[in-house]
Amino acid sequence: MDTIQTMQQELTRYFLAEKYESLIFVLVGMLAIAVSVWLLVQQHTFKSMSYPLIAVGLIQIIVGGSVYLRSDTQIATLAAQVQSAPQVYKADEIKRMDVVNKNFKTYKVIEIVLLALGIGLIYAFPRHDTWYFLGVGLIIQSSFMLVFDLFAEHRAYAYVDCINKYIS
């Protein structure tokens, strides 16, 4: 198998993994909002947990949905570019992925801060339902986002390594 064909397979693998992870994001976002609506309608003790669940759930739906919807087009466009202009593909894709990987660093900081805030709230307010369950909601969403972004970041670096390996 030649390097162009291998690179096309690697980019397809990368974008399909992104696509399917984004589908999980959308489903988790929808579940978070559904649980939140139920908590709010029931006036449940845990209802303050719904605020971070809704806020991050909307982000998950919007970001996940946009990644899911554009992935097939990206695969087709980039696979064709690898075939027709591999050096242009490499230059453009390395530049784009540098931005993606810098963004992951920012996302990690935000997610870790939100996770720490959630943990701080449950320790600072163990008997205050509003703050305690707000903290629980932050822990749920920030830890989910952090773990999935860690997987995505790892895939992104592996994809860049493939570009550098297969396109000289």
C-alpha positions in Angstrom: 0.0 0.0 0.0 1.4 3.4 -0.9 1.8 6.3 1.5 -1.0 8.4 0.0 -3.5 5.5 0.4 -2.3 4.9 4.0 -2.7 8.6 4.8 -6.2 8.6 3.3 -7.0 5.7 5.6 -5.5 7.4 8.6 -7.4 10.7 8.0 -10.6 8.7 7.5 -10.0 6.9 10.8 -9.3 10.1 12.6 -12.4 12.0 11.3 -14.7 9.0 11.8 -13.6 8.8 15.5 -14.3 12.5 15.8 -17.7 12.0 14.2 -18.7 9.2 16.5 -17.4 10.9 19.6 -19.4 14.0 18.6 -22.5 11.8 18.3 -21.9 10.7 21.9 -21.6 14.4 22.9 -25.0 15.2 21.3 -26.6 12.2 23.0 -25.1 13.1 26.4 -26.2 16.7 26.0 -29.7 15.7 25.2 -29.8 13.3 28.2 -28.4 16.1 30.5 -31.1 18.5 29.3 -33.8 15.8 29.7 -32.7 15.0 33.3 -32.5 18.8 34.0 -36.1 19.4 32.8 -37.3 16.5 34.9 -35.5 17.9 38.0 -36.9 21.3 37.4 -40.5 20.2 36.8 -40.4 17.9 39.8 -38.9 20.7 41.9 -36.5 18.0 43.1 -33.9 18.7 45.8 -31.2 18.2 43.2 -32.7 20.8 40.8 -29.7 23.2 41.1 -27.7 20.4 39.4 -29.7 21.1 36.3 -28.0 24.5 35.6 -24.6 23.2 34.7 -26.2 20.2 33.1 -28.2 22.4 30.8 -25.4 24.9 30.1 -22.8 22.3 29.1 -25.5 20.1 27.5 -26.3 22.9 25.1 -22.6 23.2 24.3 -22.3 19.5 23.8 -25.3 19.5 21.4 -24.1 22.5 19.4 -20.4 21.5 19.1 -21.1 17.8 18.8 -23.7 18.4 16.2 -21.5 20.7 14.1 -18.6 18.2 14.2 -20.9 15.3 13.3 -22.4 17.2 10.4 -19.2 18.4 8.8 -17.1 15.2 9.3 -18.1 13.4 6.1 -17.4 16.5 4.0 -14.0 16.9 5.7 -13.1 13.3 4.9 -14.0 13.6 1.3 -12.3 17.0 0.8 -9.1 16.1 2.6 -8.8 12.6 1.0 -9.1 14.2 -2.4 -6.5 16.8 -1.4 -4.1 14.1 -0.2 -4.4 12.5 -3.6 -4.1 15.7 -5.7 -1.9 18.0 -3.6 -0.3 16.2 -0.7 2.1 19.0 0.2 -0.7 21.6 0.3 -2.8 19.1 2.4 0.1 18.7 4.8 0.8 22.4 5.2 -2.9 23.3 5.6 -3.7 20.4 7.9 -0.7 20.8 10.2 -1.6 24.5 10.5 -5.2 23.7 11.3 -4.3 20.9 13.7 -1.9 23.3 15.6 -4.9 25.4 16.3 -7.0 22.4 17.3 -4.3 21.2 19.7 -3.8 24.6 21.3 -7.6 24.7 21.8 -7.4 21.4 23.7 -5.0 23.0 26.1 -7.5 25.8 26.8 -10.4 23.3 27.1 -8.4 21.2 29.6 -7.8 24.3 31.8 -11.4 25.3 31.7 -12.6 21.8 32.4 -10.2 21.3 35.3 -11.2 24.7 36.8 -14.9 23.7 36.6 -14.2 20.3 38.1 -12.2 21.9 40.9 -15.0 24.5 41.4 -17.5 21.6 41.6 -15.4 19.8 44.1 -14.9 23.0 46.1 -18.7 23.6 46.2 -19.5 20.2 47.5 -16.9 20.5 50.3 -17.7 24.1 51.1 -21.5 23.6 51.2 -22.3 20.0 52.2 -25.6 21.1 53.8 -26.7 23.8 51.3 -28.7 22.0 48.6 -28.4 24.7 45.9 -24.6 25.0 46.1 -23.9 21.4 46.8 -25.9 20.1 43.8 -24.6 22.9 41.6 -21.2 21.4 42.4 -22.4 17.9 41.6 -23.6 19.1 38.2 -20.3 20.8 37.5 -18.4 17.6 38.5 -20.6 15.5 36.2 -20.3 17.6 33.1 -16.7 18.9 33.5 -15.3 15.4 34.2 -17.2 13.9 31.2 -15.9 16.7 28.9 -12.4 16.4 30.2 -12.2 12.7 29.7 -13.6 12.9 26.2 -11.4 15.8 25.2 -8.3 13.9 26.5 -9.2 11.1 24.1 -9.8 13.6 21.3 -6.5 15.4 22.0 -4.6 12.1 21.9 -6.2 11.2 18.5 -5.3 14.7 17.2 -1.6 14.3 18.1 -1.6 10.8 16.5 -3.2 12.2 13.4 -0.5 14.9 13.1 2.2 12.2 13.6 0.6 10.3 10.7 0.6 13.4 8.5 4.3 14.0 9.2 5.1 10.3 8.7 3.3 9.6 5.5 3.5 13.0 3.7 7.1 14.0 3.1 
